[in-house]
Amino acid sequence: MFISVLDLFKVGIGPSSSHTMGPMVAANDFMQHVREFLNSNNKVNDYQIRCTLKDSLAYTGVGHGTDRAVTLGLHGYLPNTIINEKIDEVIERVWAAKNVSIDTNQKASFFAEKDIIFDTRNSLKQNPNGLIFDLLDTSNKVLISHTYFSIGGGFISTPEEIDQVESPIESEPSAEYPFPFDNSGEMLEMSKKYNKTIWQMKLANELHNMSERELNKKLDLIWSYMKKCIENGLSSEGHLPGGLNTNRRAKKLHRSLQDDFENTTPNDWLCAYAMAVNEENAAGHMVVTAPTNGAAGVVPAALYYCCKHKSATTEQIRQYLLTAAAIGGLIKHNSSISGAEVGCQGEVGSASAMAAAGLCAARGGSSAQIENAAEMALEHHMGMTCDPVKGLVQVPCIERNGFGAVKAYTASSLSLRESGEHLVSLDQCIAAMKKTGLDMSKKYKETSLGGLAVSFIEC
């Protein structure tokens, strides 16, 4: 199994990698199939496009912006291209449109408010984040139909792909890579055998596909987007969209910390930085998936703290990102990073484990200490539900990222003061997280049918 650092950290828009970015990518892909179909049939006719959202996408799709994402994707936008546009203006324009362009001479009828169906009754067995696109003719006959699953982190899968493996991921067989570890046990064995750090092994694997110069350029770009997202959040104020009237708090919190610097703790700063990211995410603005959008604040917050307060070097930043990606890849391969599959333990829990590992590496920790830090951070998110109020990625999601960053910092600090020997391995913790997620009621897996989502009472 090989999952690139560039796949785990992707630039896109909020509020959700699985409910926004994935559906946008799926819609864009469907339009390619529509063009191929029309080219092969060589017909000019009246067509209609329909999208049916299933399960979690249907339950929380409005709050997560899934309907807007599908509309953007059908109009040719992707998560990494829309960030260069005035997002709110583009959404307003495409939402009001009554058709989409197939090519220069052909359009298909599509009106978002009518042609996106939220189906909470009929489930798809393979995954709770399913969506079906249909191309219909004037008699309502389905000409082509494609089903997709948004499997977390902006990844999508087809029914054929998802049935091939237990945990579908965009990955390649690891055998051809210099250090082909598929679990933390193998990772530690290789580290010891070859006297390599985790980031050095991850780097060697990445260099199988590109030059070090190219990789470093892309890692530095990822960090620049993470940093920009934090700073955008720290300078913004007002209410977040969606109807909860949630106040942005990061700017005010950050200012109060600057005014009372002598009495601050790392926890204070970590919360401010993480909340800044997730307020941007909740606003539908640019974020870096890390490994998801709902958990996008944890990894950057911990790294930003290292840079601002510990003077981290460029090399330490790269080591942090490579180490975090190595851990994130193991979790994604052996369990899930999707809240709709395993609850928020798979999102903020995974992000916290990644950040803890990255911090430990940047602070000079051994491979054993890094694995221990990741395990502790993940362990102390075990069983965490995904129960967003009103289906929005705001409450408890924004604060939860702050706490995830705090746990990451705590885990890395504790591991650095110990030898790295511990009772429960990261592999065992990942397996337990997966089983816990499978046992969890779907009410607590991004459907807003339980927990805080139904305990909240609007006045």
Rosetta blueprint (number, residue, H / E / L):
1 M L
2 F E
3 I L
4 S L
5 V H
6 L H
7 D H
8 L H
9 F L
10 K E
11 V E
12 G E
13 I E
14 G L
15 P L
16 S L
17 S H
18 S H
19 H H
20 T H
21 M H
22 G H
23 P H
24 M H
25 V H
26 A H
27 A H
28 N H
29 D H
30 F H
31 M H
32 Q H
33 H H
34 V H
35 R H
36 E H
37 F H
38 L H
39 N H
40 S H
41 N H
42 N L
43 K L
44 V L
45 N L
46 D L
47 Y E
48 Q E
49 I E
50 R E
51 C E
52 T E
53 L E
54 K E
55 D H
56 S H
57 L H
58 A H
59 Y H
60 T H
61 G L
62 V L
63 G L
64 H L
65 G L
66 T H
67 D H
68 R H
69 A H
70 V H
71 T H
72 L H
73 G H
74 L H
75 H L
76 G L
77 Y L
78 L L
79 P H
80 N H
81 T H
82 I H
83 I L
84 N L
85 E L
86 K L
87 I H
88 D H
89 E H
90 V H
91 I H
92 E H
93 R H
94 V H
95 W H
96 A H
97 A L
98 K L
99 N E
100 V E
101 S E
102 I E
103 D E
104 T L
105 N L
106 Q E
107 K E
108 A E
109 S E
110 F L
111 F L
112 A H
113 E H
114 K H
115 D H
116 I E
117 I E
118 F E
119 D E
120 T L
121 R L
122 N L
123 S L
124 L L
125 K L
126 Q L
127 N L
128 P L
129 N L
130 G E
131 L E
132 I E
133 F E
134 D E
135 L E
136 L E
137 D L
138 T L
139 S L
140 N L
141 K L
142 V E
143 L E
144 I E
145 S E
146 H E
147 T E
148 Y E
149 F E
150 S E
151 I E
152 G E
153 G L
154 G L
155 F E
156 I E
157 S E
158 T L
159 P H
160 E H
161 E H
162 I H
163 D L
164 Q L
165 V L
166 E L
167 S L
168 P L
169 I L
170 E L
171 S L
172 E E
173 P L
174 S H
175 A H
176 E H
177 Y L
178 P L
179 F L
180 P L
181 F L
182 D L
183 N L
184 S H
185 G H
186 E H
187 M H
188 L H
189 E H
190 M H
191 S H
192 K H
193 K H
194 Y H
195 N L
196 K L
197 T L
198 I H
199 W H
200 Q H
201 M H
202 K H
203 L H
204 A H
205 N H
206 E H
207 L L
208 H L
209 N L
210 M L
211 S L
212 E H
213 R H
214 E H
215 L H
216 N H
217 K H
218 K H
219 L H
220 D H
221 L H
222 I H
223 W H
224 S H
225 Y H
226 M H
227 K H
228 K H
229 C H
230 I H
231 E H
232 N H
233 G H
234 L H
235 S L
236 S L
237 E L
238 G L
239 H E
240 L L
241 P L
242 G L
243 G L
244 L L
245 N L
246 T L
247 N E
248 R L
249 R L
250 A H
251 K H
252 K H
253 L H
254 H H
255 R H
256 S H
257 L H
258 Q H
259 D H
260 D L
261 F H
262 E H
263 N H
264 T L
265 T L
266 P H
267 N H
268 D H
269 W H
270 L H
271 C H
272 A H
273 Y H
274 A H
275 M H
276 A H
277 V H
278 N H
279 E H
280 E H
281 N H
282 A H
283 A L
284 G L
285 H L
286 M E
287 V E
288 V E
289 T E
290 A L
291 P L
292 T L
293 N L
294 G L
295 A L
296 A L
297 G L
298 V H
299 V H
300 P H
301 A H
302 A H
303 L H
304 Y H
305 Y H
306 C H
307 C H
308 K H
309 H H
310 K H
311 S L
312 A L
313 T L
314 T H
315 E H
316 Q H
317 I H
318 R H
319 Q H
320 Y H
321 L H
322 L H
323 T H
324 A H
325 A H
326 A H
327 I H
328 G H
329 G H
330 L H
331 I H
332 K H
333 H H
334 N H
335 S L
336 S L
337 I L
338 S L
339 G H
340 A H
341 E H
342 V H
343 G L
344 C H
345 Q H
346 G H
347 E L
348 V H
349 G H
350 S H
351 A H
352 S H
353 A H
354 M H
355 A H
356 A H
357 A H
358 G H
359 L H
360 C H
361 A H
362 A H
363 R L
364 G L
365 G L
366 S L
367 S H
368 A H
369 Q H
370 I H
371 E H
372 N H
373 A H
374 A H
375 E H
376 M H
377 A H
378 L H
379 E H
380 H L
381 H L
382 M L
383 G L
384 M L
385 T L
386 C E
387 D L
388 P L
389 V H
390 K H
391 G H
392 L L
393 V L
394 Q L
395 V L
396 P L
397 C H
398 I H
399 E H
400 R H
401 N H
402 G H
403 F H
404 G H
405 A H
406 V H
407 K H
408 A H
409 Y H
410 T H
411 A H
412 S H
413 S H
414 L H
415 S H
416 L H
417 R L
418 E L
419 S L
420 G L
421 E L
422 H L
423 L L
424 V L
425 S L
426 L H
427 D H
428 Q H
429 C H
430 I H
431 A H
432 A H
433 M H
434 K H
435 K H
436 T H
437 G H
438 L H
439 D H
440 M L
441 S L
442 K H
443 K H
444 Y H
445 K E
446 E L
447 T L
448 S L
449 L L
450 G L
451 G L
452 L H
453 A H
454 V H
455 S H
456 F L
457 I L
458 E L
459 C L
